[in-house]
Amino acid sequence: MLDQFWYYFLFQPLFNALIWIYINIAGFDLGWAVVWMTIFLRVLLLPLSIVSVFTADRREKAADESRRAALAYKNDRIAQREATRLVMKKYHISPWAAVLNLGIQLLVLVLLYQVFLQGITGEHVIKTLYPVIDYPGKINTNFYGFDVGHSHDGVWAGLAALYLLVSILLPARGQKHWEKSEMYFVIFFPIITFFALWYLPMVKSLFILTTMAFSDIIKIMHSMVHSSPKKATSTAPASASPPKKQH
């Protein structure tokens, strides 16, 4: 029952979508087909991504308020927990949008792995395709000199790990004090990511890179919209003269 659900409702639709994009959009380039499919997936998940971004803003405000509440009740742990709970309730902090967003992307990642694990040639393709999808013939897996189906590719795994490292360090630029846990995260997370992607087919690195780039574009757009009111309010006091003291 579970196997049938996985095949007919998850694997087969994704496989057919990938082949349709490969034929009609990507110009018979499987690498670009994966990139376009990732973009389409992120567009479909855009409402969840937007909710996650705004939730992150509320979480930052809630964290500041929770720290102030903890200082106010530093000798009473029960009061600290209650104050934190009230702050979370006030800001409506819920991780479900981010969890669902990440869960769907991980599901697609697993499905892509199964696509390349089972093969994308010959009789298997014919059996999996819907009647409305044209048979693509021999699949072109070459992507700028790299085979998207081959594992142990250090170039694309390295690019993904480097992009991840920059994404971690860039928001923390200017930070003078680093906790040990933060240092371990900065050092080991990109390294673990590199070896995981190096072990898997190169298409995983392509999927991860596209996903991270799309997420960063959303964050940049949000920061531009979010910072514009601040600029407007910050210029107002500059034109106004400070109040004079009365003697």
Beta strands, then each sheet from edge to edge (+ up, - down):
strand 1: 142-143
strand 2: 146-147
sheet 1: 1+ 2-
end
